[in-house]
Amino acid sequence: MNVIAVDDEPLMLGALVKAIKASPDITTVTDFTSCEDALDFIKGNPTDVAFLDINMRGMGGLSLAEKILGSCPDCKIVFCTGYEEYAIPAFKLHASGYLMKPVSAKDVQAEIDNIKGVRQNQKALEVKCFGNFEVYAKGAKLPFKRSKTKELFAFLVDRNGAGVTVGEIVVALWENDKDQKNRNYIHQLFRDLRQSLEAVDAGDIFEKNNYCYSINPQKIDCDYYTYLATGKPEFLGEYMSQYSWAEGTCGLLWKRKNT
C-alpha cells in the first residue's frame, strides 16, 4: 500500500510514520506537515491510505480529507487525533478509521487489516437500476463503446443471473426484430462488453454456458438485487427508465411495493 501521513506537529508526525512503517503491508509512506503540500502530492501520486491529523493549521484535516477524496475517491482516510469530539464529523466523511493519539504500530495495523478486509469484500462494479441504468467502476462511470453494449449489459443484469440466448436478446433489444443482421451484431456487442469489463478487472462477471449468456450477480453491487433481498433502497417507481423492455420488471416491482 502507498500511504501518506499528515500532521503539522513534527514530533507527532515522526511517531506516526514510525508506526506506519512497522506494517509489512506498507510499500511507501510519504509524510507532510502541510495540508497543501499533501494535496498537491496526492493529485499526481495514487495513494491507498491517508493518515491525517484532524486539528491542523490551515485547511485542517477534515477539509483536507474532502479534497483528497475529490481527487482520489478510492483513497481510504484514517484520522489521528487527540480529540474525541471530532469522531462524528470524521465518520460523516465515511472515514475508514479514527485513531486516538498517541498512535501505536498495533493501532495502525488494525486499521490496515480492516481496510484490506473491506477491499476484499468490495464488488468490482456498482450497478444502478432504479431510475436510469448506470454502471460504475471505482466510483467512475464505466465507459461502453456502444450504447447497445450498455443496453445488453442492462438486459443481462435484469435477468439476475438467468441465461439468455442470442434470440432472446435480439427480441428484447430490437423489439421483436429478428433480422439476421442483428443476430450477427450481437456477437460484436459481446466482444465490446468483455473488453469494457476486462478493462476494470471485471471480466469474470460476464459468463457463457453453451448457447446461453448471463452475468454473475454475486460479483456486482446492484440496488435492484439488494431491494429484492432486503426491501431497500426504496423503490420509487422508476427502473432502467431508458429501456422499454424493462417495463415488465418495473411492473413487478410496483406490485411488490404495494402488497
TAJOUR-V609863 format. One record per backbone hydrogen bond with DSSP energy under -1.0 kcal/mol. NH is the residue of the N-H (numbers start at 1). CO is the residue of the C=O. E is the energy in kcal/mol with one decimal. If there is no record, write none. Layout:
# TAJOUR-V609863
nh:co:e
NH:CO:E
NH:CO:E
This chain:
# TAJOUR-V609863
nh:co:e
3:28:-2.7
4:49:-2.0
5:30:-2.1
6:51:-2.6
7:32:-2.1
13:9:-2.6
14:10:-2.5
15:11:-1.9
16:12:-2.3
17:13:-2.7
18:14:-2.1
19:15:-2.0
20:16:-2.3
21:17:-2.8
23:20:-1.8
26:23:-1.2
27:1:-3.2
28:1:-1.4
30:3:-2.2
32:5:-2.4
38:34:-1.9
39:35:-2.4
40:36:-2.3
41:37:-2.0
42:38:-2.3
43:39:-1.3
44:41:-1.2
48:2:-2.4
49:2:-1.5
50:76:-3.0
51:4:-2.8
52:78:-2.5
53:6:-2.4
56:54:-1.7
61:54:-2.8
64:60:-2.2
65:61:-2.4
66:62:-1.9
67:63:-2.1
68:64:-2.6
69:65:-2.5
70:66:-1.4
71:67:-1.6
72:68:-3.3
75:72:-2.0
76:48:-2.9
78:50:-2.8
79:97:-2.2
80:52:-3.1
81:99:-2.5
86:83:-1.4
87:84:-2.0
90:86:-2.0
91:87:-2.3
92:88:-1.5
94:91:-1.6
95:90:-1.1
96:77:-2.3
97:77:-1.4
99:79:-3.7
101:81:-2.1
108:104:-2.2
109:105:-2.4
110:106:-1.9
111:107:-1.8
112:108:-2.4
113:109:-2.7
114:110:-1.8
115:111:-2.4
116:112:-2.6
117:113:-2.1
118:114:-2.3
119:115:-2.4
120:116:-2.0
121:117:-1.3
126:136:-2.7
127:221:-3.2
128:134:-2.9
131:238:-1.1
134:128:-2.0
136:126:-2.9
137:140:-3.1
140:137:-1.6
142:135:-2.9
150:146:-1.5
151:147:-2.0
152:148:-2.5
153:149:-2.1
154:150:-2.3
155:151:-2.5
156:152:-2.0
157:153:-2.4
158:154:-2.6
159:155:-1.4
160:157:-1.6
162:159:-1.7
164:213:-2.2
169:165:-2.0
170:166:-2.5
171:167:-2.2
172:168:-1.8
173:169:-3.0
174:170:-2.3
176:171:-2.2
183:179:-1.3
184:180:-2.1
185:181:-2.2
186:182:-1.8
189:185:-1.9
190:186:-2.3
191:187:-1.7
192:188:-2.4
193:189:-2.8
194:190:-2.4
195:191:-2.2
196:192:-2.5
197:193:-2.4
198:194:-2.9
199:195:-1.6
200:197:-1.3
201:198:-1.7
202:197:-2.8
205:202:-1.8
207:214:-3.2
209:212:-2.8
212:209:-2.0
213:164:-2.8
214:207:-2.3
216:205:-2.2
219:216:-1.8
220:217:-1.0
221:125:-2.9
223:127:-1.7
226:222:-2.4
227:223:-2.3
228:224:-2.0
229:225:-1.6
230:226:-2.7
231:227:-2.2
240:129:-3.7
241:131:-2.3
243:240:-2.3
246:243:-1.3
247:244:-1.7
250:246:-2.2
251:247:-2.3
252:248:-1.8
253:249:-2.2
254:250:-2.1
255:251:-2.2
256:252:-2.3
257:253:-2.4
258:254:-1.9
259:256:-1.0
